[in-house]
Every structure is written in C-alpha cells, then in structure tokens.
C-alpha cells in the first residue's frame, strides 16, 4: 500500500518546496535606495557622481549672486577650478574660498572638495608682433 502524503496547509510551501517564512531573506524585494547605493559603491561611481553634483548644483551651493559671476570648469582629485568673469570677482572668490569649501563639503560629503583654484577671465593676448616684449609683465587689468 502507498502511504498518503502528509497534508500541508495551502500556501505553506513555495514552488520549490522550501518553506516561506515571515522573516526576511535574500529572495525578498529590496529597497531601491539601498540597491542604488550598493551599485554605486560596487562600480566606483561615488566620486564621479559627487563631482557632477558640484557642476549641477553650483548656483544652489554657492548662492545666486556668486554663481552669476563664476562657474566651475573642472574638478580633479579634490581640486575645483573656478573661472570668474572679472578680476574683481576672482579676488572676492579667493576671500570666500574657505567658506565655499566648507559649504561644498557639508552638502557633498566630507573631503570632496579640498582646494578651490580661482582663475580670472579669459583675456586677449597682446604678445604678437615685432614690438612685443618677451617675458614682459603683460596686459594690466582693464576688464573691471
């Protein structure tokens, strides 16, 4: 005679015969935020994402008035290069550098920005022609 299979309650077994429980396991759905953080960490995307955040959120991070007169050009190894539209704003930005570095690191994570290199406006060159002086002092500030 064949013995009857022990009766189980409907829904107490999964398709593969493993019991399903009320406790979390690897087969449970995962939160998207946790999975995205894991993916970013595994792929080494954390630093590039923080760098792009500096460019994308520049007006929000430094304020509207400052952002009108300067913009980030590059960000490499913790050094943010910022170009200003006048030498006066370059001087002002150099004075604000410690405050801006602190603000950027508060928003983007400690140690993201280590140094801000401030560049003045792109200036035309007058180093052409027979009467130019090699290694001379160059043009003075005539752009505000």
C-alpha positions in Angstrom: 0.0 0.0 0.0 1.1 3.5 -0.7 1.1 6.0 2.1 -0.6 9.2 1.7 1.5 12.4 1.7 1.2 14.3 4.8 -1.2 17.1 4.4 0.1 20.7 4.4 -1.8 23.9 4.6 -2.3 25.6 1.2 0.4 28.3 0.7 2.8 26.9 3.2 5.3 25.7 0.6 6.9 27.6 -2.3 7.1 26.1 -5.7 10.5 24.6 -5.0 9.3 23.0 -1.8 11.1 25.5 0.5 9.1 26.9 3.3 8.3 30.6 3.1 8.5 32.5 6.4 7.8 35.8 7.9 11.5 36.6 8.3 13.4 38.5 5.6 15.7 36.6 3.2 17.6 37.2 0.0 14.6 36.5 -2.2 12.6 39.3 -0.7 12.2 42.6 -2.8 14.9 45.1 -1.9 14.5 48.8 -1.4 15.6 50.8 -4.5 17.7 53.3 -2.5 19.8 50.5 -0.8 20.3 48.8 -4.1 21.4 52.0 -5.9 23.9 52.8 -3.1 25.2 49.2 -3.4 25.5 49.5 -7.2 27.3 52.9 -7.0 29.7 51.6 -4.4 30.5 48.4 -6.3 31.1 50.2 -9.6 33.2 53.0 -8.1 30.8 55.8 -9.2 30.6 57.6 -5.8 33.3 60.2 -6.6 32.3 60.9 -10.2 28.7 61.4 -9.0 29.8 63.9 -6.3 31.9 65.7 -8.9 28.9 66.1 -11.2 26.8 67.3 -8.3 29.2 70.2 -7.9 28.5 71.3 -11.5 24.8 70.6 -11.5 24.1 72.3 -8.2 26.6 75.2 -8.4 24.1 78.1 -8.0 22.4 76.3 -5.1 25.7 75.5 -3.4 27.4 78.9 -3.7 24.4 81.3 -4.0 22.9 83.0 -6.9 25.0 86.2 -6.9 28.3 84.4 -6.7 27.1 81.9 -9.4 26.3 84.8 -11.8 29.9 85.8 -11.8 31.8 82.5 -11.7 31.4 78.9 -12.9 33.2 75.6 -12.2 35.5 74.5 -15.1 36.9 71.2 -13.8 37.2 69.0 -10.7 40.1 66.6 -10.3 41.5 64.9 -7.2 39.7 67.3 -4.8 40.7 70.4 -6.7 37.9 72.5 -8.1 38.9 75.0 -10.8 36.5 78.0 -11.0 36.6 80.7 -13.7 35.3 84.2 -12.9 34.1 86.9 -15.2 36.3 89.7 -13.8 39.4 90.0 -11.7 37.4 91.8 -9.0 35.3 88.6 -8.7 38.4 86.5 -8.7 39.7 88.4 -5.7 36.3 88.2 -4.0 36.1 84.4 -4.6 39.6 83.9 -3.2 38.4 85.6 0.0 35.3 83.4 0.1 37.2 80.1 -0.7 37.3 78.7 2.9 33.5 79.3 3.3 32.7 77.8 -0.1 34.9 74.7 0.6 33.1 74.2 3.9 29.7 74.6 2.3 30.5 72.2 -0.6 31.8 69.6 1.8 28.7 69.9 4.0 26.5 69.2 1.0 28.6 66.7 -0.9 30.4 64.8 1.8 33.5 65.5 3.8 36.7 65.7 1.8 35.0 66.0 -1.6 36.5 69.5 -2.3 40.0 70.1 -0.8 41.1 73.2 -2.8 39.5 75.8 -5.0 41.7 77.2 -7.7 40.3 80.6 -8.8 41.1 81.8 -12.4 40.3 85.2 -13.7 38.6 85.9 -17.0 40.0 84.8 -20.4 42.0 87.8 -21.6 43.1 88.6 -25.1 46.8 88.4 -25.7 48.9 91.3 -27.0 52.0 89.2 -27.3 52.0 89.4 -31.1 54.0 91.5 -33.5 57.5 92.9 -33.7 57.2 95.3 -30.7 56.0 92.8 -28.1 58.3 92.2 -25.2 59.2 88.6 -24.4 58.7 87.7 -20.7 57.2 91.2 -20.1 54.6 92.0 -17.4 51.8 91.6 -19.9 48.5 93.5 -20.0 47.1 95.2 -16.9 43.6 94.6 -15.6 41.4 96.5 -18.0 38.3 94.4 -17.6 36.7 95.5 -14.3 
